[in-house]
Amino acid sequence: MRNSIWRVLSTCILKYRTYHSYCKCVQCKETYLKYKTRNSSVFSIKLTNCGSKPISSKHSFLLAGILTWLGLKKETEEEDPLVSVIKLGILNVQKKEYNSAENILHLALKLAQERQDMQAQRYIFDLLANVAFEKGDYSKAEKLFIQVTKELLASGTQFDDNSIVEISLKLASIYSHRDECEKAEKGFQFCITTQQNKLDSMDLKNISDLTEYQKDTVLLWAMCVDWYARYLLASGSFKEAKENFQKALEVSERINGLSHPQTLVLLNDIGSVQSLLNENDLAIESFKKAIKRSSGSDNDSSDLPAFYCNLGATYLQKGDISKGEEACRMALRLARKMKHSVAEADATECLKELNTLKSQ
């Protein structure tokens, strides 16, 4: 029984929020919903200003063919070709078509190299590093992130700049995936300590008074704490993980809002850890809070079936079969309605466990 509940709880910590180096144009920002205002801080590049540099007829012809085939040529006639290719690569990243994204970004890199545009090249290298990171090619991602870091530092970027911290966080995550625990721990501690030092010099009493850079700094701190909590959770350090999730939740509630998807998933994460610590009443309270806030928003959270599933699993762990069945059936109904295959499988497993308990 314990193992099956752990499977439900662990798979329903649904999203390791990843933070890609997305384009800064309005269109791309509007499609990026992972962490509200926390876009990548690696580059503040304004690619729309690259139009003054020439592009070869060979690459122009190739690009025109790609855009025409995709039906985008007419819409992007007035846009810099390099920007168009980068946006196309980013679109494929967002669609999780990583192989296509990689090919398109390599084309963008050739265009940037032909122009000798170092800023654009660094931006594209960062995007390629994130693609490798998402594909699980950690060796390639590590090399690219280190390369970008060296170039940023050489260009005068300070070692404690948000861009350096963000890349360091991804490197720490890579080391954790490879079970290089000492490197991972040092990396996470560097990121959290560096951001905490910045927060100590801010007046956080009124979030609305913060500049955009300060808000980004606070959200990056929360992101560091969140990722570190997941590392601790995977390492079996449940109490420490819970403490760090709670720190991230406090910031997400203040900046993103009580019903923001990020806030809701953090509530779910806290409830999951509380359940693993056998703090069942607290876990139930956390899951109910996530459900209430999700249902009270304009649109139900896509993670709502998982919240119900975790609630049901915790009720079963507590021995409350009736409430466990009610929550798991709700999870199954919502999962089918929302076409949430992972939550549907977990809810089905939860109900199987329930039937086993009933037959005993």
C-alpha positions, 0 to 999 in steps of 0.5 A: 500500500505504501509503495503505490501511494508513493507512486501516486504522490511522486508522479503527481508532483507534476511539473519540474518547472523549467525556465527557457531562454525565450525571446523577449518579444511580446508574442513569445511572452504571451505564450510563456505561462510557466512562471508569469514574470520569471522569463530567462534573465540570461539575455535582454537582447533586442533581436529586432534591432539586428536588421542593419546587418546583412545576410547572405543571399544563400541563407536568405533563399533558404530561410524564405523557403522554410518560412513559405513552407510553414505558411509564415512568409507573409506575416514575417516579411517586415521582420529581420530574418534572424529574428524569424528563425529564432522565433521559429526555433522557440516555437518548436521548443514550446511544442516540445519538438526538440529535434526540429528546434535544434536544427532550426537554431543551428540555422539561426546560429549560422546566420548570426555567425555570418553577421559576426553578431556575438550577442545573438550567438550567445543567445542562440547557444543558451537556447541550444543548451536549454534544448539539450537540457530538455532532451536529457542530453546533460553532457551537451547541455553542460558544455554549452552552459559553461561556454555561455557562462565564460562568454558572459563573464568575459563580456563584463557580466558580474558573477552574481548577475541573475543570468549567471545564477540562472545558468548555475542553477541549471548546471546544479540540476544537471549534476543532480541528475548525474548523481554528482551530489557534491557539485549539485549541493555546491551549485544550489547553495551558490545560487540560493546564497547569491540571491538571498544576499540581493534580497537582504538589501531590498525592501520586500514589504511592498512588492508593487514598489519593486523594479522589474529587475528586483522582481526577477531577482526575487522570482529567481530566488524562489526558483532556486529554492524550488529546484533545491527542494526537488533535489532534497525530495529526490534525496529523501530529505523530506523535512528540508524539502518541505521547508524550501517548498514553503519558502518558495510558496510564500514568494509565489503567493506574494508575486504571482498570486494565490491562484496562479498555477505555480502557487497551486503546484507548490501547494500540491508539492508541500502536501505531497511531502507532508504525506510522505512525512505522515503529516496526513492532516496537514497534507489534506489541508494543503491539497484542499487549499490547492483544490479550492483556489484552483476551482475558484479561478476563472478556469480550473487548473489543468492540475486539478485532477492530480490534486484530487488524486493526491488528496484521495491517496492521503485519505487512504493512507490515513485509513478514511476509505469513504473520503478516499474513494470520493476524491479518487472518483472525482480525480478520475472524472476530471482527468477524463474530462481534461484528457489528463492521461497521467492523472487518469492512470493514477486515479485508476490505480488509487481506485484499485487500491481502494477495492483491494482494501474493501475486499480485505 
